[in-house]
Amino acid sequence: MPPKPHPITVHPTDCSVPESPTAYTPGGTYNPLTPKSRHVHRTSWSEPTATRRTSTSEAVANGITAISLVSDRIEGENHHKHSNSRKPGVQPIPRSVPSDGNSHARFESLFSSLPKKHAQLIQNDIPEFDLEDVGERIEELPADLTGIRNVMVTGGAGFIGSFLVRKLVVLYPELNIYVIDKLDYCGTYSNLRVLSNFHNFQFIKADITSPDFMFYLLQEKEIDVIFHLAAQTHVDNSFGDSFEFTRNNVMGTHVLLEAAKAHGIKRFVHVSTDEVYGEVVSRPDCPEDTILAPSNPYSATKAAAECLVMSYWKSFGLPILITRSNNVYGPYQYPEKICSKFICSLIRGGRCYVHGDGSNSRKYLYAGDVATALDVVLRKGTPGESYNIGSAFEISNLNLARRLIGHFVDQDGQPLEESDHLEFVRDRAFNDQRYAVDCSKIELLGWKPRMPFSEGLCKTSVVDWYKENAEEWWGDIANALVPHPLKALPFQHNVHSKKPEGLSEQDEYGDSKLVIIMVGLPARGKSYIVKKLRRYLNWLQYETKIFNVGNRRRSEAQRDTGKRTSHDAAFFDPQNAKSRGLRDLLAMESLEELIQWLRQGGRVAVHDATNSTIERRKLLYDRLKKEPDFRILYIESVCTDEAVLERNMRLKLSGPDYKDKDPEQSLKDFRQRVANYEKAYQPIGEYEEALDISYCKLVNVGKKIIAHNIAGYLAGQCVFYLMNFNLADRQIFLTRHGESQDNILGRIGGDAPLSTLGKKFAAALPKFVQTQRNAFLRERIQALHEEEFVLYGRELQARMKAALQQTADPEKLQHILDRLELYQSKEHSPFGTDEAHGNIVDSIESLKLDAGGENATPTRDSQEQIPGDAFSGSSSPPPSPGEDTSQFTIWTSMLKRTMETVDHFNPVDFDIKHIRYLNEIYAGVCEGLTYEEIQEKYPAEFTARQQDKLKYRYPGTGGESYMDVIHRVQPLIIELERMTNSCLIVTHRVVMRILLGYLLDWDRNQMPHMRVPMHTVYELRPKPYGTEVKKWSYLEETDEFILSEET
């Protein structure tokens, strides 16, 4: 049991506690501004609030009692029933606030100046604790900013950013505030949750280093003003992860500047730091024209970003403003900065770790004052100028630690022993002695800091806010509290956490939910398209589901009749009013089911039906427009290729409507069904364009694509994907590298060479691949001649089969296959003609020219002997030196063990590419360790990885998660879908799981745990309705591959 808390007192000099007994009387009445815990919304502000004695819990470690420093957090009896209640004990000491009997009286003028609904929302949702930091509206606005509507705040879910966002959303309802944040370890949506219901607020999870997305976003949202706060900011981290600082702080700023220039942004407010000036010891406080002299990687990247920002002002006239502030403190700050870090450490009964001798001093500014300064700079600042934001209060790190320790007492109410809670540790790699800025320039604009340090420190409640909220906000913060968090961050947090509340209606990249409406006649490949899309989007971790109206029709019919029932062609006659009404009803029922699924957390839903009339599509569209968070994309599939249509129709005979029925009658009925649909068919076109509806029309499975008004990231991803897949029959071989030296030792990562066994596997791989490749080519050649054999007899078929078996040259097989495919693509029929018969004979004679056996070495010289195409009479020229006629590609990673695995493939015959995207997952600080060593050195990491392998990210510089690797290999998935030739991919365990997860449609939660044994080759063949897979295992004893039953 924790020790019983004891009442305490606080020195008035620490917190500006009023000495007058009328300000606070224990057990009496007091009417301060009465905020609520930040993660609970108030329901009413209309009633005065009574005071009751409150306290925070004792530190579990050693019974230290935390002092509640200020009455801001006193909770009244009229709070919402779900409000967090305090545990009895320590009495909070209030700040002196006039008591007028009305807890929100001083905000009445603000409420009266705002639209009624907006004001009511503020009263309902924004705690007064936050509202008093909002400040006042500034009505002044330069002429060129008149009429601005859309403001973007990058890094708006961070510490300072969230103060600014709350101010802008509350004070300026006429502005739409778009928050861009990738929710790195120190950013959290919890900082913005109170704004979730505001119409002028939208959160978009995105990375500012993505040029395509930022250009799209600025155009899509018609952004007028950018506040750029997104950055890596912790100096300690920059000593161990400087690349990440350069990528975010410099590259991210450059991307935003280019996008801002392209879209004519009216103001670009760049938020920098006083650290760019470097150390200020023997010189005056720095004015804005001081030469920048950064001294650590963090400040260097901020200075570099400033140089870029200023260059866009001078070179392109981009209206920029730069601010540089000193150290900032307050609630909502991730506990890596000194104030919040010391507070959280003391709450846990820990120590304040002081770097060096603690003489380094800093000036401190309250976050609410910084947000006000940014608003002032936007509205009153001169473009092209820089403004320092700072305060006069300065304190050394050592004295700050002592001051905070003095705010805590032990279980007996006695001051803490300083020696027990103060520890001097090794200094940073370089630690500037002092920073100081001259703020006279911004003061000319009318700004001065409003919150004194002692009062602001009290406002954070030193203990209360962090005690109640720190772990809810950021999860386990233990790694942030160590003396030198060099490698544990910035990849520690937010990767194990669940999706933040308030994001259920937000797409990760700013889209709302996406509804895809399929359009097209039967047998046009709609189901093939949607299944491919569903697989791709689910693999990208966007939960996607197909709602097939045909399945609903069949299940309804079976329910009515009690047996499996299908509908004949007459049911689909547009003149049949009864059945037409029933089909519309089924379509709408499927739509309602779809809508409910999206509301419950789905991301992309597909309405899979013909939807072939404007009338039907209007029904769907009108219903979906009532859902403000849904985007709509029509996808129409058109097919004019008679051969493809014939194959599709025959495939339908094995479907649920015609299964186990007479094939001839079924085909006749289905053709009539299509004819009935054709009577009323209205392709997508002018009607949809007049309504500006987004649509994509595919002709002949992507040979031609028409896209109209594609809006939103997910819709764009769908169209991009549809532009790249094809129906080519091909082989995809997937395997891990041969065994490496590190595999023998059980070490992960690294770049070790192959072991002896790994080299044997590598030597056997080319022969296996060539054998399977030849078998595949023979199968395809024979399939192309199959219908001709029916006409010309089985004797010719036997001759062809024998010739195919005698041929081991894959180039010759490929050449004949190419010629046959080209011949059959001609507009005349290849069957039943002398020319067709000659085509077969020519193929057989070509195959006979190869006298080698299965083990013969392929030569390019034999290619010259292949006769010309039967239909042209021309001879085929020999290939040019270096020309790739094999149509077979090999991809490996750029790590030694995969490149050595393909050493025995002849680069003349195979197009070999080494691709960094295929590298194994990078394990950060765990690289080169065994799992046993990881468990011993990093037990928390080991456990976290076991709990959620998909989202777990290895700590340290460059550490990755499965999710990171998924997005890393996404371009390769697109390339796999685009390419028509066969390929071999040699990669690593995690990457192989991810690739197989896509190709075989594995469940995303099971994918990280699937077995992908070493020295095993997966042979995959994409098909219209799935992927055929064979699994081959290498046997060292016989030096051969055997087909495994397990797949």
MIZA-402358 format. One record per residue (C-alpha): x, y, z; residue in one letter. Coordinates in steps of 0.02 Angstrom, whole numbers, plus 50000, padded with zeros to 5 digits. Each point is the difference from the previous one (the first is absolute). Layout:
# residues N
XYZa/...
# end
This chain:
# residues 1047
500005000050000m/500675017349960p/500325011250150p/498675012050054k/500205017349922p/500285014750116h/499465018149982p/501405011649948i/500375018249977t/500835009449860v/501165014950012h/499065015149931p/501545005949907t/499984984249895d/498285002049926c/499405017550035s/498744993150125v/498955014150072p/500365003950181e/498265006850032s/498944987350097p/498485005649901t/500714992549841a/499964982350063y/499264992750157t/500104981150022p/498264993150000g/499265016849947g/499395005949831t/501095005649857y/499585003549819n/501524998349891p/499954996449816l/499554981950009t/500794989349866p/499764981849979k/501254986249967s/500515002649820r/499464983149941h/498205002350064v/498795012649924h/498875011150104r/498154999849963t/499545016750077s/500825016150052w/498495008750067s/500114995450184e/501235006650128p/501184986950066t/500304995850181a/501714995650064t/500434983550079r/501644993750071r/501034990549872t/501694991949979s/501034989249885t/500534982250040s/501654996150083e/501464994049897a/499964981150004v/501884998550014a/500295007950171n/498435008750059g/500455017749944i/498465010950009t/499715011549852a/499465017850031i/498565006949900s/500605017649971l/498535009349932v/498135000950011s/499814999249812d/499704981450015r/498725000350142i/498504990349944e/498245005250048g/498504990050048e/499145004249836n/501264991549887h/499494987049873h/499694983150077k/501464992449904h/501245012850066s/501544992850083n/499855002550189s/501495004250108r/500564989550146k/499815008550171p/501535006950088g/501115014149942v/499185017049988q/500305010249843p/500575017850030i/499095011649881p/500645015049907r/499165016250040s/498545001749882v/498585012350028p/498434991550057s/498445006849918d/498864985050021g/500064995749816n/501394988349945s/500025005649816h/499485018250016a/501615006749928r/499704990149839f/498275007349970e/500695013449884s/500864986649896l/498434989349990f/498945014849949s/501185004249857s/499904982649923l/498614991049906p/498784992450122k/500304981849952k/501885002250005h/499915008550170a/498894986150067q/501234987049938l/501415008950090i/499015000150161q/499594981649982n/501674993149942d/501445011450052i/500554999350183p/500265017250075e/501784994750039f/500315000049812d/498865014649963l/500995012250106e/501524996149890d/499055004149842v/500135018750025g/499105012849893e/499575002149818r/501085011749898i/498915009049876e/501445008449907e/500424991949835l/501105006249857p/499095003949838a/500764985149909d/499354988150134l/498215006049989t/498874985549958g/501184986050053i/499034984250037r/501164985250020n/501464998750120v/501194985150013m/500974996550160v/501384987149981t/500494991450161g/498345005550073g/499834984650112a/501625004350088g/500285010750153f/500055018049935i/499004995449845g/498514994250102s/499955016550096f/499975009449834l/498674988749925v/498845001750150r/500195019049988k/499645000749814l/498524988050004v/499165008650147v/500325018249956l/499794999549811y/498484989549950p/500085007849827e/501664990949968l/500164981649958n/501484993150098i/500864984849924y/501244991350115v/501374989749918i/500974988550116d/500764982849979k/499744996650187l/501804996250038d/500464994950177y/499735017450075c/498425004549903g/498314993250048t/498225002849945y/499555000950184s/500655017949996n/498615004449878l/498604988550054r/498975014350074v/499855007249824l/499274984449919s/498245007249985n/500485016849927f/499475002649819h/501555010649961n/501264986850058f/500694985249902q/501444988750048f/501034991749863i/501324987250043k/501385002349873a/501865002449977d/500545017049935i/501494992249911t/498844992749867s/500025012449854p/498564992149904d/498845000050148f/500425017550060m/499765007249825f/498354990949988y/499445005550173l/500355018549974l/499044999649838q/498574989250064e/499735010550157k/500415016749916e/501185004750140i/500305018750027d/501175000150151v/501254987450069i/500644999750179f/501494988249989h/500404992450170l/500324981849950a/501764995150049a/501104988450100q/500475010950149t/500914990350137h/501865004150002v/500494983550083d/499194990349858n/500925010249870s/501664993650065f/499484982149959g/498755002149858d/500575015249902s/499414992949832f/498215000050063e/500205018350050f/500645004549827t/498594990649916r/498625007850104n/500665017350036n/500885004049836v/499214988849869m/498275002150075g/500175018949997t/500634999649821h/498524989649944v/498795012350082l/500875015049922l/499884992449825e/498174995950026a/499675017450071a/500875008249852k/499034989649875a/498325004050078h/500265018550040g/499904999250190i/499645017150076k/501054997350158r/501274986950051f/500385001550187v/501554989950041h/500224996050185v/501834998550047s/501025000750161t/501195011750092d/501304986249993e/500425005049821v/500975014850073y/501144988450097g/500715003250172e/499745017550074v/501255003150140v/501115015049969s/498845009549883r/498335009050014p/498344991149977d/499814995949816c/498955011149887p/499264992649842e/501455005349886d/501294990250101t/501004987949894i/499394982250026l/501284988850087a/499174983450048p/501034987950104s/499054983549999n/499174989649861p/498255005350052y/500345018749993s/501034997649841a/498514992349911t/498875014150061k/501255012849938a/500114991049832a/498115000249988a/499995018750037e/501245002849859c/498854990949881l/498505010050061v/500895016649976m/500634994749829s/498214997649941y/499605017750056w/501485007349907k/499934988949845s/498134997749975f/499175013250107g/499144986950108l/499255010050146p/500894991850146i/500155004250185l/501254991950120i/499844998850190t/501334994750123r/499474996250178s/500944995050156n/499604984850109n/498134996850013v/499094991050141y/498224995650048g/498774985449999p/499894988549849y/501904999249985q/500784983049970y/501154996850151p/501655000949908e/500265018750032k/500715005050166i/498455006850093c/498804986049955s/501374986950014k/500495004950177f/498175001050052i/499584982549934c/501584992850076s/499595007150171l/498204993749987i/500734982549986r/501155003050149g/501475001449882g/501405012549977r/500355015949906c/501494995949890y/501025015849976v/501225000349855h/501755005850046g/500085011850147d/498275007249967g/500615017749974s/499275001049825n/498575012450003s/498465002349893r/498585012549987k/498244993050011y/498395005049914l/498254993050026y/499274990949848a/498405010449999g/501045015749980d/500934992349852v/498354995949914a/499435018150023t/501655006249929a/499784989449844l/498265007149974d/500705017750021v/501414996849876v/498794993549868l/498835014950016r/501225014050035k/501694993849941g/500885005849843t/500354986449868p/501844996049983g/500365004250183e/500524989550151s/499335002450176y/500744994150165n/498774993650130i/500654999250177g/499895004850182s/501125008150128a/499894985750126f/501614989950004e/500524985550112i/501414987350000s/499634981649976n/500614996250175l/498915013250082n/498514994249897l/500254982350065a/500135006350179r/498455010749979r/498984985349937l/500644988350136i/499435013250124g/498224997949938h/499914982150067f/499904993050176v/500164982350065d/498644989950084q/500325008950164d/499775017049921g/501855003850011q/501005008049859p/500944987549893l/501834997250027e/500795008449850e/501424987349994s/498754985849976d/499195008049848h/501395009649914l/501384991749900e/501365007549893f/500324990049841v/501165001049851r/499705015649898d/499345000149822r/501214998549855a/499905019049996f/498925010350115n/499845018649969d/500235009950159q/498625012549968r/498755006049872y/499215017350000a/499025010249873v/499525018349985d/498105001149981c/499805018749973s/499504997549817k/498464989550036i/499555011250146e/499785014149874l/498584989449928l/499145000350171g/500524983150068w/500744996550171k/500014983850103p/498464999450111r/500404985250112m/501395001950131p/501054984350022f/499464996450178s/498175001949955e/500174990049840g/500914986250093l/498554999650121c/498784999449855k/500784983849941t/499594994050175s/501774992950004v/499284983150046v/498154999749963d/500005000749812w/501464988249972y/499444988450139k/498284997949924e/500405001249815n/501804995949954a/499814981449969e/498275001849925e/500705013049880w/501614991149947w/500034982550074g/501534994050094d/501145015250024i/501394990850093a/501225001449855n/499775018849995a/500545002050181l/501734992349986v/501505011950009p/500514998349817h/498564993549890p/501174999149852l/499384984549912k/498394995150087a/499165014249907l/499265006449888p/499284983149949f/499404993850168q/498245006650014h/498394999749904n/500454983949910v/499244988850133h/498495010950034s/498244997849939k/499195011949879k/499675016350092p/498225004550044e/499265012949885g/500824993049843l/498654987649955s/499315011349865e/501695005849934q/500994991849864d/501854998550040e/500365011549854y/498545011750017g/498664990549906d/498334995850075s/499314982549974k/500034994349819l/498534991549914v/500374991849832i/498494997349888i/500324987249863m/499175002749831v/499934988849847g/499144986149906l/500194981950059p/501604990749954a/501035015949989r/501214995450140g/499245010650139k/500204986650133s/501804997049945y/500375018650017i/499215002050172v/500854984650070k/501685006649943k/499615017150075l/499414992450164r/501594989850015r/501125015049963y/499135012150118l/499904987450142n/501854996549976w/500315018750019l/499024998650164q/498445009049939y/498614988350054e/499004996349843t/498444989449972k/498974995149847i/498105000250007f/499404989449854n/498185002749951v/499954983549902g/500424990250157n/498605008950092r/498794996049859r/500444981550007r/499924999050190s/498315008850003e/499334988049869a/500624985050099q/499225006850159r/498335002049912d/500004982949917t/500994990150127g/501194993749866k/501355006749886r/499095009849866t/500655010049853s/499135012449886h/499874997549813d/500305013549870a/498215006450009a/500305006250177f/501255012649929f/498875006749862d/499825019050025p/498184998549946q/499664988750149n/499465013650123a/499794988250147k/501734992449988s/500775017149963r/499275006750162g/500624984950096l/501765002149929r/500015018450051d/499414995250174l/501404987350016l/501265012949942a/499405012550131m/500014986850137e/501814996049956s/500385018650005l/499275001950175e/501024985250060e/501525008249921l/499665016650088i/499814991750169q/501654990949977w/500905016249959l/499245008650151r/500684986150110q/501795003149946g/500224993549823g/501005010549879r/499554995049822v/498394991449947a/499594993449827v/498234998949932h/500224985849875d/498564999649876a/499635004849820t/499265017050048n/499825002149813s/498675013649993t/500015018350050i/498424997050100e/500854986750108r/501585010250023r/498965015250050k/499164989750137l/501694995250070l/500755017349981y/498555009150084d/500094988450150r/501885001550018l/499975019049992k/499114999750168k/501604993150075e/501165015150011p/501554989850038d/499864988649847f/500895002749836r/499304991449845i/500944992449854l/499164991549851y/501024986749911i/499304994149834e/500704984949909s/499774999549811v/500564985549891c/500035000149810t/501174985249978d/498904985749938e/501264986750049a/500075006450179v/498105001350007l/499834982149941e/501194993850135r/499115010250133n/498314993049950m/500634982350007r/500735003550173l/498265005150057k/499404982249969l/500974994150151s/499275014050108g/498574998450126p/498615004249875d/500424985749881y/500954987350104k/499524981849962d/498885005349854k/500064995749817d/501445010349926p/499195003449832e/498355005650074q/500905010150133s/501075009049872l/498465003949896k/499085006850152d/501485010650052f/500185007549827r/498165004850009q/500275007550172r/501395011049929v/498885004949855a/498655005450122n/501225010950095y/500615007649836e/498245006249962k/500055012350145a/501885002550020y/500555018150023q/501895002050011p/500775012650119i/500245016649915g/499195017149985e/498754997750140y/501354995950127e/501145013749936e/498635012950018a/499904995350185l/501914999750014d/499944981950060i/501684991450009s/500134985349882y/501254988749916c/499584990449841k/501064984849954l/499944993549823v/500594982149969n/500714997850176v/501085015550002g/500585001449819k/499125016850001k/499525010050154i/498935015650015i/500035009050168a/498915014850050h/500135011250154n/500984987550105i/500035007750174a/500794993250157g/501494989150041y/499094983350002l/499105003249836a/501665005149925g/500804984150064q/498614989649921c/500175008249830v/501904998850004f/499884981550041y/498724996849862l/501165008149875m/501364987250034n/499294982550008f/499784988049855n/499394982549959l/501664992949937a/500324982050047d/501704999650085r/501034992050137q/500575008850157i/501324990650100f/500285005850179l/501384993750114t/501085005450144r/501875001149979h/501074984750034g/500554996950178e/501235013250060s/501344999950134q/498875010550112d/498594987449978n/501124986650074i/500355011350150l/498175005050017g/500375018549975r/498745011649919i/500405013249870g/501805003149950g/500804996849831d/500854983150018a/500514989049851p/499254983149961l/500464984350095s/500554984049913t/498204993849997l/499415016849936g/501244998949856k/499354982649954k/498225006849994f/500605014549890a/500864987949880a/498444989249983a/498785014449976l/500345004449815p/499704982349937k/498384998950098f/499375016749935v/500444995549821q/499104983350014t/498425008050066q/500125014049874r/500114987749855n/498514990150066a/499005016150013f/500435005249821l/499584982849931r/498325000550087e/499575016949927r/500534995249823i/498964984350006q/498515009650072a/500065012449856l/499914985649875h/498684990250097e/498495005149895e/500984997149839e/500374982250057f/498124996750009v/499905004349815l/501594992049939y/500094984250103g/500884992850149r/501474993849896e/500555018049976l/499755003050186q/501154985350042a/501345006749882r/499905017050082m/500114992550175k/501534989649954a/500865015149922a/499645010550153l/500754986950117q/501604999249897q/500295018850011t/500995007350144a/500385017149928d/498855012550089p/500395013549872e/499394989049858k/498434995450097l/499695018350042q/500255005249820h/498734987449936i/498795004950137l/500155018449954d/499704995849817r/498454989750039l/499285013650113e/500305013149866l/499204988749869y/498464996950105q/499825018650038s/499685003149814k/498235004849956e/499724984749887h/499564983350077s/501514988650019p/498984984249999f/499454988949858g/501195007049866t/501514993549909d/500965014450075e/499564993950175a/500564982349957h/501645007049935g/500215009750160n/500024983850102i/501174991249881v/501205014850004d/500014999450189s/500384981550001i/501405001849874e/500745014350100s/500014989550157l/500854985549910k/501495011049960l/500534999050182d/500944983650016a/500485002650180g/499184992150148g/499305006550163e/501755003650063n/500615009149846a/500715017350025t/498945013149912p/500885009449861t/499515015749911r/500674993449834d/498564987849985s/498805014749996q/500565004249823e/499364983249936q/498195003150049i/498995002549840p/498945015349973g/498195002450051d/498814989049902a/498845014449965f/501335012049937s/501284989649907g/501405010950072s/501484993150093s/500395005150178s/501665009250018p/501234994250132p/499975009850162p/501185014650021s/501434997950124p/499355002850176g/498184999949945e/498844992050128d/498984987049906t/499774988850151s/498595010550076q/500564993750169f/500525011850139t/500904996850165i/499845012050146w/501064999250158t/500295011550146s/501625009750014m/500644989050141l/501434988049968k/499064984050041r/498655002649867t/501225005649866m/501094984750031e/498454989049984t/499835004949815v/501864999149959d/499744984549891h/498715008149885f/500735005649835n/499745019049990p/499964998649810v/498444989250011d/499185008150151f/499635018250037d/500685001150178i/499585015250107k/500525003950180h/498685010350088i/500145008250170r/498114998650028y/500264981250021l/501235001850145n/499534991350161e/499105009650137i/501285010850090y/500094995750185a/500775016350063g/500974997250162v/499584981449988c/500984997349838e/501224985650017g/499244993350161l/499184983250029t/498224999750066y/500694993650166e/501155015050011e/498565011849958i/498944992350137q/501435002350123e/500525017849950k/498305007049951y/498664989950090p/498665013349974a/500355000449813e/499984981149991f/498294999450083t/499305014249895a/500534991249840r/499154983950054q/498405009350038q/499835008649830d/501274995149868k/499065009349864l/500145017350078k/501534997650109y/501475010849945r/501774995850052y/500775014050105p/501495010149944g/500565008949845t/499074993549848g/499084986350094g/498514993449901e/498334991550026s/499054988249885y/498915015049957m/501535009849946d/500574985749888v/498264998349924i/500055018149943h/501824998049947r/499614985649881v/498385007549933q/500845006149838p/500604982249969l/498234993350016i/499455012449868i/501444994749889e/499564981650025l/498225003849944e/500625010149851r/501294988049930m/499484986049882t/501574989550007n/500454987050129s/501195003750142c/500984993150147l/500095010250161i/501354995850126v/499735009250163t/499874997750189h/498764992750122r/499005015650046v/499945006749822v/499514982849935m/498584998950125r/499385016949944i/500104995749814l/499144983350027l/498735008750110g/499505010449850y/500094986549867l/499104986850104l/498825012150090d/500574995250175w/499135007650150d/501025015150054r/500084994750181n/500574982349955q/501245005749868m/501445004250120p/499884982550074h/499904989649839m/501364987149971r/501135003649853v/501404987050019p/501735002849933m/500504990849840h/498194999649944t/499375007049835v/498215005749976y/499424999049819e/498485011149972l/498915002749847r/498745014350009p/498304995049933k/498375009749973p/499244993450162y/501524997450110g/501794994150000t/500584982349969e/501444995350113v/501264985850008k/501284998250138k/501684992049961w/501234994750135s/501874997649970y/500744983450058l/501865001450036e/500244981149995e/499424998249819t/500355017849945d/498265001849928e/498345008550031f/498444990050045i/498205005849993l/499265002250173s/498174996350037e/499985013950128e/499705017449927t/
# end
